[in-house]
Amino acid sequence: MADVFITADNILSPIGATTADNFERLKAGKTGVRKHRNKLLADEPFYASLFDDNEAILKGGSTHYTKFERLIIASITDALKQYTCNLAYRTALIICSTKGNISLLETGDNTPVLQQRISLSASAKLIADHFGFTGQPLIISNACISGLMGIITGKRLILSGEYDNVVIAGADEISKFILSGFGSFQAISSGPCKPFDIGRDGITLGEGAATMILSAHQNSGDDIKVTGGAVSNDANHISAPSRTGEELKQAITKSLAEANLRNTDIDFISAHGTATVYNDEMEAKAITLANMQHIPINSLKGYYGHTLGAAGLIESIIAIQSLKQNIMIPSLGFEEIGTTDSLNICTELLSGRYQNCLKTASGFGGCNAAVIFSKK
């Protein structure tokens, strides 16, 4: 099978505006999560990782673009500085998001014009036109695995021989609609989230954007490769995950097979780790079923919150930096294991000779995804 390289990336978050900024601040233990008092989002104070209203990236430029679109445009712009490709020829664009411009419903009348403006296809076209992509952009909106599914789809597009490069970008902003929606499930944590911890009580939400450029051609000697990836579905419940973890385990097993690796070849796992009672329990069961419970594992939700459609991309890019720098980021908020199956949760900066990483994600509707990144 031909190689698919990650030639450029960007993370735009409340922690930093570039991948390098984000990784350095994570190494220093910095988090974007804090307590907010914003009556436009919620009546009561809540914890989240949100952009400052005065963020220059979100205030400048044409008023034609929404906050969601500005986030993606800013992220893609930075990634394209690192790797130049012909956007008008054999280059695909994939946009990943769970909610896109849904916040527009809070400020305008629900007319046919507004419904069209809210559609992800409208945003994708605006973004494609901004950069000069000539092909029709692809949209992936499959709950919280959207970012990982974008990476898997991008890899397959390149392996098909139809494309040389794929630009994958994902973003979500936090609105009253989203915050109240998770609140209706009683899924919001009363404080900063604690993935896999015995005291975990729900998610912390976050805003962010990320871009990853995949290519059939290597850009530099340290380019990481996407070596495997698969998706599965629990078919269990619209919001609750599988009780057994068998379906996520299937995605992990298929990813390993595609990468031609064994479970013992994985050096660390970047988990979904939302800090809800049922997600973390299911993920622990899946990892144990895959006989990978002894491998060092982290969740980055304590730094970023759950960034929804951007989460898979943001967390994958951090995992890629961990491979490049041989440093694993600890799981912020974890103190004592709180899942039935015990896991090897990373609690401090770890150094090692890392070659392969497994990234997992799960979401509403029972969707699961797994991707493997490798140095060689």
Secondary structure, 3 states (H helix, E strand, C coil): CCCCEEEEEEEEECCECCHHHHHHHHHCCCCCEEEECCCCCCCCCEEEECCCCCCHHHHCCCCCCCHHHHHHHHHHHHHHHHCCCCCCCCEEEEEECCCCCHHHHHCCCCCHHHHHHHCHHHHHHHHHHHHCCCCCCEEECCHHHHHHHHHHHHHHHHHCCCCCEEEEEEEECCCHHHHHHHHHCCCECCCCCCCCECCCCCECEECEEEEEEEECCCCCCCCEEEEEEEEEECCCCCCCCCCCCHHHHHHHHHHHHHHCCCHHHCCEEECCCCCCHHHHHHHHHHHHHCCCCCCEEECCHHHHCECHHHHHHHHHHHHHHHHHHCEECCCCCCCCECCCCCCEECCCCEECCCCEEEEEEEEHHHEEEEEEEECC
